[in-house]
Amino acid sequence: MKKLKQFPVLRSDEEAEDFVANADLTEYDWSGFQRVHFELQPKTERVNMRLPKSLLDAARAKAAAEGIPYQRLIRRALERELAPKAAQ
């Protein structure tokens, strides 16, 4: 089996654009990459709810383990639950 290349360190958008335009990306090791979720819609509304302390503590702990704010974790759970099933 062919050994996969490691991705180079790209220090600018221009370097990244040039790399993607000219490299054969099938030759590179993608195993270290993680999925990233971009939040593009503006947050204009606010919600206030009561939760059991144990549930809020669990959300905070999970969010801390993922390195994100707990409000984002809760919003992501809502988005996943309410997203159309075909999009998942």
C-alpha positions as YAML, in Angstrom:
chain: A
units: angstrom
residues:
- id: 1
  name: MET
  ca: [0.00, 0.00, 0.00]
- id: 2
  name: LYS
  ca: [1.23, 3.46, -0.90]
- id: 3
  name: LYS
  ca: [2.31, 5.64, 2.04]
- id: 4
  name: LEU
  ca: [0.17, 8.75, 2.38]
- id: 5
  name: LYS
  ca: [1.78, 12.19, 2.55]
- id: 6
  name: GLN
  ca: [1.37, 14.55, 5.48]
- id: 7
  name: PHE
  ca: [-0.25, 17.91, 4.78]
- id: 8
  name: PRO
  ca: [2.15, 20.85, 4.62]
- id: 9
  name: VAL
  ca: [1.86, 23.80, 6.97]
- id: 10
  name: LEU
  ca: [0.11, 26.56, 5.04]
- id: 11
  name: ARG
  ca: [0.67, 30.06, 6.40]
- id: 12
  name: SER
  ca: [-1.74, 32.09, 4.29]
- id: 13
  name: ASP
  ca: [-4.96, 31.82, 2.34]
- id: 14
  name: GLU
  ca: [-2.97, 32.21, -0.86]
- id: 15
  name: GLU
  ca: [-0.75, 29.23, 0.03]
- id: 16
  name: ALA
  ca: [-3.84, 27.16, 0.85]
- id: 17
  name: GLU
  ca: [-5.58, 28.10, -2.40]
- id: 18
  name: ASP
  ca: [-2.47, 27.27, -4.42]
- id: 19
  name: PHE
  ca: [-2.05, 23.94, -2.62]
- id: 20
  name: VAL
  ca: [-5.67, 22.88, -3.18]
- id: 21
  name: ALA
  ca: [-5.56, 23.99, -6.83]
- id: 22
  name: ASN
  ca: [-2.39, 22.04, -7.64]
- id: 23
  name: ALA
  ca: [-2.09, 19.06, -5.27]
- id: 24
  name: ASP
  ca: [-3.54, 15.59, -5.73]
- id: 25
  name: LEU
  ca: [-5.43, 15.42, -2.43]
- id: 26
  name: THR
  ca: [-5.91, 11.66, -2.71]
- id: 27
  name: GLU
  ca: [-2.20, 11.27, -1.88]
- id: 28
  name: TYR
  ca: [-2.57, 12.83, 1.58]
- id: 29
  name: ASP
  ca: [-3.44, 11.40, 4.99]
- id: 30
  name: TRP
  ca: [-6.82, 12.79, 6.11]
- id: 31
  name: SER
  ca: [-7.04, 10.77, 9.34]
- id: 32
  name: GLY
  ca: [-6.11, 13.70, 11.60]
- id: 33
  name: PHE
  ca: [-8.86, 15.98, 10.31]
- id: 34
  name: GLN
  ca: [-12.02, 16.73, 12.25]
- id: 35
  name: ARG
  ca: [-15.39, 17.90, 10.99]
- id: 36
  name: VAL
  ca: [-15.98, 21.60, 11.58]
- id: 37
  name: HIS
  ca: [-19.38, 23.23, 11.81]
- id: 38
  name: PHE
  ca: [-19.60, 26.83, 10.66]
- id: 39
  name: GLU
  ca: [-22.35, 28.95, 12.17]
- id: 40
  name: LEU
  ca: [-23.38, 31.29, 9.39]
- id: 41
  name: GLN
  ca: [-26.85, 32.40, 10.45]
- id: 42
  name: PRO
  ca: [-27.01, 35.39, 12.80]
- id: 43
  name: LYS
  ca: [-28.33, 34.65, 16.27]
- id: 44
  name: THR
  ca: [-31.17, 37.14, 16.71]
- id: 45
  name: GLU
  ca: [-33.50, 35.41, 19.16]
- id: 46
  name: ARG
  ca: [-33.09, 34.47, 22.78]
- id: 47
  name: VAL
  ca: [-34.56, 31.60, 24.78]
- id: 48
  name: ASN
  ca: [-34.83, 31.17, 28.53]
- id: 49
  name: MET
  ca: [-35.58, 27.75, 30.02]
- id: 50
  name: ARG
  ca: [-35.34, 25.90, 33.27]
- id: 51
  name: LEU
  ca: [-33.37, 22.66, 33.37]
- id: 52
  name: PRO
  ca: [-32.53, 20.23, 36.14]
- id: 53
  name: LYS
  ca: [-29.08, 21.02, 37.54]
- id: 54
  name: SER
  ca: [-27.87, 17.54, 36.59]
- id: 55
  name: LEU
  ca: [-28.81, 18.09, 32.92]
- id: 56
  name: LEU
  ca: [-27.14, 21.50, 32.78]
- id: 57
  name: ASP
  ca: [-24.03, 20.11, 34.50]
- id: 58
  name: ALA
  ca: [-23.92, 17.26, 31.97]
- id: 59
  name: ALA
  ca: [-24.22, 19.73, 29.07]
- id: 60
  name: ARG
  ca: [-21.46, 21.90, 30.53]
- id: 61
  name: ALA
  ca: [-19.18, 18.88, 31.04]
- id: 62
  name: LYS
  ca: [-19.74, 17.57, 27.51]
- id: 63
  name: ALA
  ca: [-19.20, 21.03, 26.04]
- id: 64
  name: ALA
  ca: [-15.99, 21.44, 28.04]
- id: 65
  name: ALA
  ca: [-14.76, 18.06, 26.78]
- id: 66
  name: GLU
  ca: [-15.44, 19.22, 23.19]
- id: 67
  name: GLY
  ca: [-13.92, 22.65, 23.80]
- id: 68
  name: ILE
  ca: [-17.07, 24.61, 22.97]
- id: 69
  name: PRO
  ca: [-19.43, 26.83, 24.98]
- id: 70
  name: TYR
  ca: [-22.33, 24.91, 26.52]
- id: 71
  name: GLN
  ca: [-24.90, 27.14, 24.79]
- id: 72
  name: ARG
  ca: [-23.46, 26.06, 21.43]
- id: 73
  name: LEU
  ca: [-23.72, 22.41, 22.45]
- id: 74
  name: ILE
  ca: [-27.40, 22.89, 23.37]
- id: 75
  name: ARG
  ca: [-28.07, 24.77, 20.11]
- id: 76
  name: ARG
  ca: [-26.36, 21.99, 18.14]
- id: 77
  name: ALA
  ca: [-28.55, 19.38, 19.87]
- id: 78
  name: LEU
  ca: [-31.65, 21.36, 18.90]
- id: 79
  name: GLU
  ca: [-30.43, 21.75, 15.31]
- id: 80
  name: ARG
  ca: [-29.77, 18.02, 15.02]
- id: 81
  name: GLU
  ca: [-33.15, 17.09, 16.47]
- id: 82
  name: LEU
  ca: [-35.08, 19.50, 14.27]
- id: 83
  name: ALA
  ca: [-33.09, 19.12, 11.04]
- id: 84
  name: PRO
  ca: [-34.81, 17.36, 8.13]
- id: 85
  name: LYS
  ca: [-33.91, 13.66, 8.25]
- id: 86
  name: ALA
  ca: [-32.65, 13.70, 4.63]
- id: 87
  name: ALA
  ca: [-30.01, 16.30, 5.52]
- id: 88
  name: GLN
  ca: [-28.48, 14.17, 8.28]
...
